[in-house]
């Protein structure tokens, strides 16, 4: 490496990414945009499965074909069949409903609760802030999955309880992020300006603080969707899921565990479905973060 | 202090959420008020909540975690007996995660926006998106069923440790890759890197001797946080691989609704988690001279 290299760019890492591309920014369709679009399609398809499973699944998820037990994947059964002769693809399609519902509801509930705690702590400050944050720290000492396990075990497995259990584990993250956002926005000059012209506090909060503080929460929620689907699947896998005729992804996966040596497809496909949806959520979350935070744009 | 708080949390979950425990023992419709009253006195639930909690906390702090309702075994000795298996699993997967995560994170920062970077980041994304139990099952399918290299279950010998550690470690490494990459990029933008290069230090030395050292601190914190996740993940992984360990105890207790065992393990892991993070905090001064200076100045 010559001195010229050093001065002219090799070491100026932050600039090197942009300098080569001189097209106007709206024409730069980057790989990350494409990936995010693809992920959106995946999520849309998953939502379609959850809302209208009948349109997509070729068989009924409860139909047991006694003459087609443990068939490997084929054109007739994309994901093969299980020990009862059920079409795995159809079960996965119908199973998306519970998995997605739990994921979505937990993020909404946990995110909302976390944001309320974070907002109260951030705005109030002082003793209230201290107490709330201590509380959040305490919740955080128990790893999320264990907390969800304990709550689900004590309350018993039904849909509402599982959503409750998973959403509790989401609260600390949201509370901390939203609090720090609120605190940093609160100190900015335009808030002081709003206050000095006598704007009422609720109006300042909703018109000025909130719009400037919500973007990291949005990113967290997108990524949290994946996390909560994973936790819910983990609960089902351990037998704490909602017991129903149509198994959700985690339950189906754990049912297939007994047939690993003879039928790899039973466990593999529901796991792939979980991974795909969570991956899509994470990719969109990353993309949003890069978009919403101009400082990270160049990385 | 934090442990006491965790104690209170578990108390709330176990004792308050399910409603009156008396009604879980007797049928409210058929039992006379006297029977219910007697039971309450026996269980101590007729007393005010703070008194109940004080009792409970005192018992826990003395190490009396109660007895399993399934077989009457005391909970704490059972946890301590099975802890080494989980500990070795957690340590192995943390080492696995740190090795893979730091290595790929550094590579991906060095070759930023190249194909190595892309591959490492994709791997990291997959790592954090796959359910642990699925990763475990895939590893079993490939390495034990197909290739027969490692046993699919059991917990004796190092061979049984490889697949479960890998399954847990892959998840954790996903987080570390991203973190190390970001902090490496941050460090590489600092002026002292420019100085080092200008004085003609080889790229390898710049990266590994100087940049990595400065980039590792956030990764260290992350590993402390991840230990909690790894321990929690052992619940699932020990079930998948039929290993012994405290995760397995919880999984079995969940099936049997063995509440004393569940709360015992949760408290135990919370304590371990707090201790590990304390150790991580203390180790800063070993790794980072700036922290050491700060402490002596104080």
Interface residues (C-beta under 8 A of the other chain):
Chain A: X1 X3 X6 X11 X13 X14 X17 X31 X134 X135 X137 X138 X139 X141 X142 X143 X144 X145 X146 X147 X149 X150 X151 X153 X154 X155 X226 X230 X233 X234 X237 X238 X239 X240 X250 X253 X254 X257 X260 X261 X264 X267 X268 X271 X272 X274 X275 X278 X279 X281 X282 X283 X286 X299
Chain B: X2 X3 X5 X6 X8 X9 X10 X13 X14 X17 X18 X112 X113 X118 X125 X126 X128 X129 X130 X131 X132 X133 X134 X137 X138 X140 X141 X145 X152 X182 X185 X188 X189 X193 X194 X197 X198 X203 X228 X229 X231 X232 X233 X235 X236 X239 X240 X250 X251 X253 X254 X255 X257 X259 X262 X263 X265 X266 X269 X270 X273 X274
